[in-house]
Amino acid sequence: MNHVTRIGLVLAAAIVSTAAAQAQSAGPNTASSVVDDASIGTMAWAAPSDAATSNNVYAGAAVSTGNPSHYLKATGFGFAVPPAAVIVGIEVDIERKAGVGVIEDNAVRIVKGGAAQATDKSMLGAWPAVDTVVTYGSPTDLWGTTWTPADINGAGFGAALSAKDSAASFAQVDAFGITVYYGVCGDGLTQSNEDCDDGNLVSGDCCDATCDFEINGSACADGDLCNGDETCDGAGNCAAGTPLMCDDFAACSVDSCSPVLGCVNDASPRVSCKTALKSKLIYKNAANDASDKLIFKWTKGQSTTFAEFGLPTGTTSYTLCLYAGTTALAEATAPGGANWTVIGSNKGYKYGSSTGTPDGVRKLLLKANAANKTKALFKGKGASLPAMTVPLPLPLTAQLINDENSTCFTADFTTATKNVNGSFKAKNP
């Protein structure tokens, strides 16, 4: 068998095995030294160095009953396995044939530090009469001993073969090849010298750049600010953080969370509210707070169904929000519950509170209409109303907002008929 064909077969096997084991590999490498070693058997190998290269020129040994061969020992494979690697398996490929008669394995051993080791990988069965590569070991076979990269890289690492027969026969060996499988930090396979191996050399994910567990409490952020600050538990796991609570408890802002920015509290007017042909806003900040008042009237508004009002008799609250340009200025809420009643046969809702608790809202009316005549009326009075300094800034936006769905009613006031001495009045048109 020629050298190219042999290497191709071994490489194909190495690729499959490596993929299965997720380990890295080096080789197959060939020997720089092949010698006759008389520590076993009785028959010497002729021309042992001819087994250093696959070229159809053979080392040979004549064997007979009770007279197996010496070792044909191949070493000096020239490996350069990384010093931090962990050896996980060794494959030895021997290209051999029976030149004459019936030849069998007598012993096949790995060589460490120049000496054949105890584990024998010899196989049953006769050698073929044609040149054949036979593989001993596997990507997970350590041949019964422990290994360091220095052992593999040393000149004394290799393999040894002894042949036998029951009659006069002649064994021939063309070449040796060895493939070494190993793991290193970052290959995704946790080895005996590693706490962990997550397939990278990056810290900050609870398995650091040297494949050790990161200390308890160290950060393992996932890039999403919304789910809180994740931390390592000291055992390679990333514990979930406490999600951000982005509610600013302001009814007039839209609260959300951006994975990049974190909490976003948008206190600008909403852009999808219903509009009306007529609207009015009145505010009075009296010397006696009990006389303060706030009125918002919204009529001939866009069509609105009864269902769009939500369930004020239950959990739906309504808040009047006032904005100076894009900044929230004040808010007053009529909470959902017993102060609400249904008007007529599902025509709308009416709110009434004699005390104005909690924000001074005394009356709120919502009337549905399918012909662009929806009506909303808000009236507040007393010291519980939000305090604003008059003159109020213009332009001014008033929005009555449902806190459970996207329904809201808006009016913009760019001018005022009165905006002085504690009193504000504006209307459209």
VEXTI-169371 format. One record per residue (C-alpha): residue number from 0; residue in three letters; x, y, z. Coordinates in pm, whole numbers, plus 50000, padded with zeros to 5 digits. Example, Ala and Ser with C-alpha at 12.3 -4.5 7.8 and 13.67 -1.06 7.14 Angstrom:
BEGIN
R    nr   rest       u       v       w
R     0    ALA   51230   49550   50780
R     1    SER   51367   49894   50714
END
This chain:
BEGIN
R    nr   rest       u       v       w
R     0    MET   50000   50000   50000
R     1    ASN   50141   50340   49913
R     2    HIS   50190   50616   50170
R     3    VAL   49921   50849   50033
R     4    THR   49650   50584   50055
R     5    ARG   49744   50486   50410
R     6    ILE   49747   50844   50535
R     7    GLY   49411   50909   50371
R     8    LEU   49249   50615   50551
R     9    VAL   49390   50717   50887
R    10    LEU   49291   51080   50841
R    11    ALA   48933   50980   50757
R    12    ALA   48914   50770   51073
R    13    ALA   49067   51052   51277
R    14    ILE   48815   51306   51149
R    15    VAL   48518   51084   51237
R    16    SER   48656   50997   51580
R    17    THR   48749   51356   51660
R    18    ALA   48403   51479   51570
R    19    ALA   48247   51216   51793
R    20    ALA   48470   51287   52091
R    21    GLN   48492   51665   52041
R    22    ALA   48866   51635   52113
R    23    GLN   49151   51772   51910
R    24    SER   49403   51543   51742
R    25    ALA   49761   51540   51624
R    26    GLY   49881   51299   51358
R    27    PRO   49898   51049   51217
R    28    ASN   50273   51096   51258
R    29    THR   50535   50849   51139
R    30    ALA   50836   50720   51327
R    31    SER   51188   50858   51290
R    32    SER   51338   50547   51447
R    33    VAL   51241   50181   51409
R    34    VAL   51466   49919   51573
R    35    ASP   51474   49556   51676
R    36    ASP   51410   49524   52052
R    37    ALA   51502   49184   52202
R    38    SER   51303   49231   52525
R    39    ILE   51047   48982   52390
R    40    GLY   51060   48678   52163
R    41    THR   51355   48507   52000
R    42    MET   51357   48609   51634
R    43    ALA   51514   48936   51524
R    44    TRP   51372   49174   51267
R    45    ALA   51573   49225   50953
R    46    ALA   51605   49580   50815
R    47    PRO   51387   49730   51093
R    48    SER   51442   50086   50966
R    49    ASP   51252   49995   50647
R    50    ALA   50934   50018   50856
R    51    ALA   50984   50393   50909
R    52    THR   50815   50490   50581
R    53    SER   50523   50349   50388
R    54    ASN   50694   50260   50062
R    55    ASN   50637   49886   50011
R    56    VAL   50985   49816   50145
R    57    TYR   50946   49604   50456
R    58    ALA   51107   49511   50783
R    59    GLY   51078   49135   50812
R    60    ALA   51102   48860   51071
R    61    ALA   51102   48482   51028
R    62    VAL   50894   48319   51301
R    63    SER   50798   47965   51389
R    64    THR   50625   47763   51658
R    65    GLY   50752   47879   51996
R    66    ASN   50977   48138   51836
R    67    PRO   50791   48470   51813
R    68    SER   50968   48778   51694
R    69    HIS   51140   49045   51897
R    70    TYR   50962   49376   51922
R    71    LEU   50974   49592   51615
R    72    LYS   50988   49919   51813
R    73    ALA   50899   50249   51649
R    74    THR   50971   50578   51832
R    75    GLY   51045   50944   51766
R    76    PHE   50708   51046   51623
R    77    GLY   50779   51417   51660
R    78    PHE   50460   51529   51832
R    79    ALA   50420   51883   51964
R    80    VAL   50105   51851   52176
R    81    PRO   50036   52175   52370
R    82    PRO   50185   52164   52722
R    83    ALA   49848   52233   52887
R    84    ALA   49668   51957   52697
R    85    VAL   49510   51649   52852
R    86    ILE   49569   51328   52658
R    87    VAL   49244   51137   52605
R    88    GLY   49328   50868   52350
R    89    ILE   49593   50712   52125
R    90    GLU   49552   50523   51799
R    91    VAL   49836   50318   51651
R    92    ASP   49821   50222   51282
R    93    ILE   50047   49940   51166
R    94    GLU   50080   49860   50797
R    95    ARG   50162   49490   50780
R    96    LYS   50114   49161   50595
R    97    ALA   50205   48794   50605
R    98    GLY   50487   48752   50351
R    99    VAL   50488   48375   50390
R   100    GLY   50265   48142   50590
R   101    VAL   50022   48236   50866
R   102    ILE   50121   48529   51088
R   103    GLU   49942   48651   51399
R   104    ASP   49995   48922   51658
R   105    ASN   50207   48812   51950
R   106    ALA   50206   49149   52130
R   107    VAL   50118   49508   52044
R   108    ARG   50214   49761   52310
R   109    ILE   50252   50132   52345
R   110    VAL   50600   50263   52419
R   111    LYS   50649   50527   52687
R   112    GLY   50990   50667   52770
R   113    GLY   51147   50407   52542
R   114    ALA   50991   50109   52723
R   115    ALA   50699   49890   52611
R   116    GLN   50410   49920   52856
R   117    ALA   50207   49639   53010
R   118    THR   49877   49663   52817
R   119    ASP   49872   49432   52517
R   120    LYS   49643   49530   52228
R   121    SER   49720   49232   52005
R   122    MET   49429   49104   51798
R   123    LEU   49315   48752   51719
R   124    GLY   49329   48633   51362
R   125    ALA   49580   48589   51086
R   126    TRP   49744   48876   50907
R   127    PRO   49628   48920   50549
R   128    ALA   49862   48835   50266
R   129    VAL   49822   49185   50122
R   130    ASP   49950   49508   50268
R   131    THR   49687   49628   50521
R   132    VAL   49668   49908   50778
R   133    VAL   49532   49785   51111
R   134    THR   49434   50030   51387
R   135    TYR   49496   49955   51754
R   136    GLY   49349   50170   52031
R   137    SER   49094   50449   51982
R   138    PRO   49037   50821   52042
R   139    THR   48945   50737   52403
R   140    ASP   49196   50458   52470
R   141    LEU   49494   50546   52693
R   142    TRP   49649   50195   52673
R   143    GLY   49627   50138   53047
R   144    THR   49858   50420   53158
R   145    THR   49864   50793   53222
R   146    TRP   50007   51051   52988
R   147    THR   50144   51402   52987
R   148    PRO   50215   51608   52677
R   149    ALA   50585   51566   52759
R   150    ASP   50545   51188   52738
R   151    ILE   50385   51216   52394
R   152    ASN   50630   51475   52264
R   153    GLY   50936   51283   52390
R   154    ALA   51162   51086   52159
R   155    GLY   51082   50769   52356
R   156    PHE   50711   50764   52269
R   157    GLY   50595   50506   52017
R   158    ALA   50465   50155   51961
R   159    ALA   50606   49803   51951
R   160    LEU   50490   49492   51764
R   161    SER   50583   49126   51803
R   162    ALA   50462   48861   51556
R   163    LYS   50416   48483   51594
R   164    ASP   50313   48174   51400
R   165    SER   50260   47798   51444
R   166    ALA   50490   47713   51157
R   167    ALA   50773   47869   50962
R   168    SER   50641   48199   50833
R   169    PHE   50763   48546   50751
R   170    ALA   50610   48867   50895
R   171    GLN   50647   49197   50712
R   172    VAL   50581   49552   50837
R   173    ASP   50588   49857   50610
R   174    ALA   50516   50146   50849
R   175    PHE   50380   50273   51182
R   176    GLY   50151   50574   51228
R   177    ILE   50022   50724   51553
R   178    THR   49739   50970   51614
R   179    VAL   49706   51134   51956
R   180    TYR   49378   51278   52081
R   181    TYR   49379   51548   52345
R   182    GLY   49173   51822   52500
R   183    VAL   49267   52182   52568
R   184    CYS   49086   52466   52739
R   185    GLY   48831   52611   52500
R   186    ASP   48752   52297   52301
R   187    GLY   48418   52239   52476
R   188    LEU   48523   51913   52640
R   189    THR   48590   51923   53015
R   190    GLN   48909   51738   53100
R   191    SER   49049   51619   53431
R   192    ASN   49250   51937   53485
R   193    GLU   48955   52167   53413
R   194    ASP   48660   52281   53623
R   195    CYS   48467   52356   53306
R   196    ASP   48502   52407   52934
R   197    ASP   48237   52610   52755
R   198    GLY   48411   52613   52419
R   199    ASN   48570   52957   52444
R   200    LEU   48856   53140   52613
R   201    VAL   48647   53432   52734
R   202    SER   48578   53518   53097
R   203    GLY   48249   53663   53217
R   204    ASP   48037   53352   53153
R   205    CYS   48119   53165   53478
R   206    CYS   48390   52957   53308
R   207    ASP   48701   53171   53276
R   208    ALA   48974   53187   53012
R   209    THR   49169   52908   53188
R   210    CYS   48864   52679   53224
R   211    ASP   48827   52741   53598
R   212    PHE   48495   52830   53763
R   213    GLU   48461   53203   53812
R   214    ILE   48414   53304   54174
R   215    ASN   48073   53323   54336
R   216    GLY   47915   53661   54273
R   217    SER   48117   53751   53964
R   218    ALA   47921   53903   53678
R   219    CYS   47790   53694   53388
R   220    ALA   47579   53956   53213
R   221    ASP   47376   53839   52914
R   222    GLY   47358   54185   52757
R   223    ASP   46994   54237   52855
R   224    LEU   46956   54500   53127
R   225    CYS   46589   54421   53173
R   226    ASN   46635   54084   53340
R   227    GLY   46871   54215   53606
R   228    ASP   47233   54152   53694
R   229    GLU   47323   53785   53649
R   230    THR   47598   53646   53870
R   231    CYS   47801   53326   53882
R   232    ASP   47734   53075   54158
R   233    GLY   48095   52956   54181
R   234    ALA   48007   52621   54023
R   235    GLY   47994   52729   53661
R   236    ASN   47629   52835   53656
R   237    CYS   47497   53182   53579
R   238    ALA   47218   53267   53823
R   239    ALA   46936   53489   53701
R   240    GLY   46921   53843   53825
R   241    THR   46624   54036   53960
R   242    PRO   46430   54188   53669
R   243    LEU   46414   54566   53665
R   244    MET   46100   54722   53805
R   245    CYS   46039   55006   53559
R   246    ASP   45709   55138   53692
R   247    ASP   45767   55500   53798
R   248    PHE   45413   55506   53946
R   249    ALA   45327   55800   53723
R   250    ALA   45007   55733   53533
R   251    CYS   45101   55980   53261
R   252    SER   45421   55807   53154
R   253    VAL   45460   55497   52941
R   254    ASP   45697   55259   53117
R   255    SER   45905   55005   52929
R   256    CYS   46243   54839   52941
R   257    SER   46510   54842   52675
R   258    PRO   46762   54556   52682
R   259    VAL   47033   54813   52606
R   260    LEU   46917   55120   52799
R   261    GLY   46725   54964   53088
R   262    CYS   46414   55140   53216
R   263    VAL   46252   55391   52984
R   264    ASN   45982   55615   53133
R   265    ASP   45834   55816   52849
R   266    ALA   45651   56114   52999
R   267    SER   45557   56272   52666
R   268    PRO   45200   56282   52530
R   269    ARG   45070   55965   52367
R   270    VAL   45044   55976   51991
R   271    SER   44747   55750   51915
R   272    CYS   44471   55912   52118
R   273    LYS   44128   55998   51986
R   274    THR   44069   56363   51896
R   275    ALA   43761   56586   51919
R   276    LEU   43621   56882   51729
R   277    LYS   43560   57074   52052
R   278    SER   43753   57082   52376
R   279    LYS   43799   57308   52677
R   280    LEU   44045   57320   52968
R   281    ILE   43999   57527   53283
R   282    TYR   44230   57545   53583
R   283    LYS   44213   57763   53891
R   284    ASN   44478   57775   54162
R   285    ALA   44296   57968   54432
R   286    ALA   44442   58123   54747
R   287    ASN   44225   57879   54938
R   288    ASP   44318   57532   54810
R   289    ALA   43967   57408   54878
R   290    SER   43855   57630   54592
R   291    ASP   44101   57493   54337
R   292    LYS   43937   57343   54030
R   293    LEU   44030   57155   53713
R   294    ILE   43786   57095   53425
R   295    PHE   43845   56918   53095
R   296    LYS   43562   56900   52844
R   297    TRP   43596   56693   52525
R   298    THR   43301   56676   52284
R   299    LYS   43225   56572   51926
R   300    GLY   43504   56322   51960
R   301    GLN   43602   56036   51736
R   302    SER   43375   55732   51743
R   303    THR   43427   55514   52050
R   304    THR   43258   55191   52154
R   305    PHE   43138   55108   52502
R   306    ALA   43392   54824   52514
R   307    GLU   43680   55063   52449
R   308    PHE   43612   55232   52784
R   309    GLY   43728   54915   52960
R   310    LEU   43571   54826   53295
R   311    PRO   43578   55132   53522
R   312    THR   43330   54963   53760
R   313    GLY   43604   54706   53813
R   314    THR   43975   54774   53767
R   315    THR   43999   55036   53492
R   316    SER   44117   55376   53614
R   317    TYR   44118   55704   53421
R   318    THR   44380   55974   53462
R   319    LEU   44380   56328   53328
R   320    CYS   44735   56405   53221
R   321    LEU   44857   56755   53141
R   322    TYR   45175   56801   52938
R   323    ALA   45377   57116   52874
R   324    GLY   45515   57037   52531
R   325    THR   45670   56690   52577
R   326    THR   45699   56705   52957
R   327    ALA   45440   56575   53202
R   328    LEU   45309   56863   53410
R   329    ALA   45034   56720   53631
R   330    GLU   44799   56425   53671
R   331    ALA   44479   56338   53853
R   332    THR   44327   55988   53869
R   333    ALA   43976   55851   53911
R   334    PRO   44039   55493   54027
R   335    GLY   43823   55206   53907
R   336    GLY   43566   55063   54144
R   337    ALA   43245   55145   54327
R   338    ASN   43238   55517   54239
R   339    TRP   43164   55429   53877
R   340    THR   42825   55340   53733
R   341    VAL   42704   55243   53389
R   342    ILE   42499   55504   53202
R   343    GLY   42176   55379   53049
R   344    SER   42201   55066   52839
R   345    ASN   42577   55057   52801
R   346    LYS   42599   55411   52672
R   347    GLY   42897   55491   52887
R   348    TYR   43018   55539   53244
R   349    LYS   42983   55801   53513
R   350    TYR   43216   55861   53809
R   351    GLY   43123   56051   54123
R   352    SER   43311   56117   54446
R   353    SER   43203   56360   54717
R   354    THR   43550   56361   54874
R   355    GLY   43760   56366   54558
R   356    THR   43989   56095   54697
R   357    PRO   44267   56054   54606
R   358    ASP   44346   56331   54351
R   359    GLY   44051   56567   54377
R   360    VAL   43841   56412   54098
R   361    ARG   43473   56472   54174
R   362    LYS   43304   56385   53845
R   363    LEU   43396   56201   53526
R   364    LEU   43166   56122   53236
R   365    LEU   43232   55894   52939
R   366    LYS   42970   55859   52665
R   367    ALA   43022   55633   52367
R   368    ASN   42908   55724   52017
R   369    ALA   42946   55566   51674
R   370    ALA   42904   55891   51477
R   371    ASN   43200   56098   51595
R   372    LYS   43008   56246   51886
R   373    THR   43186   56074   52175
R   374    LYS   43194   56283   52493
R   375    ALA   43426   56300   52793
R   376    LEU   43396   56534   53089
R   377    PHE   43636   56563   53382
R   378    LYS   43577   56780   53689
R   379    GLY   43806   56809   53989
R   380    LYS   43796   57034   54294
R   381    GLY   43976   57094   54621
R   382    ALA   44315   57071   54785
R   383    SER   44387   56723   54651
R   384    LEU   44417   56849   54296
R   385    PRO   44771   56877   54156
R   386    ALA   44915   57221   54218
R   387    MET   45035   57409   53910
R   388    THR   45178   57758   53883
R   389    VAL   44988   57990   53652
R   390    PRO   45067   58108   53391
R   391    LEU   45086   57756   53250
R   392    PRO   45338   57692   52971
R   393    LEU   45208   57665   52616
R   394    PRO   45150   57464   52410
R   395    LEU   44957   57251   52658
R   396    THR   44821   56901   52593
R   397    ALA   44542   56740   52794
R   398    GLN   44486   56364   52770
R   399    LEU   44232   56149   52950
R   400    ILE   44396   55805   52964
R   401    ASN   44259   55456   53028
R   402    ASP   44526   55275   53235
R   403    GLU   44446   54925   53102
R   404    ASN   44433   54968   52726
R   405    SER   44542   55212   52459
R   406    THR   44223   55421   52471
R   407    CYS   44284   55790   52540
R   408    PHE   44127   56124   52451
R   409    THR   44348   56419   52363
R   410    ALA   44332   56793   52301
R   411    ASP   44610   57039   52224
R   412    PHE   44589   57400   52337
R   413    THR   44832   57635   52168
R   414    THR   44673   57956   52299
R   415    ALA   44474   58051   52608
R   416    THR   44192   58298   52661
R   417    LYS   44321   58346   53015
R   418    ASN   44652   58250   53167
R   419    VAL   44722   58486   53458
R   420    ASN   44658   58543   53829
R   421    GLY   44610   58174   53910
R   422    SER   44355   58112   53637
R   423    PHE   44387   57933   53306
R   424    LYS   44125   57896   53031
R   425    ALA   44166   57755   52680
R   426    LYS   43935   57607   52423
R   427    ASN   43918   57458   52072
R   428    PRO   43797   57601   51848
END
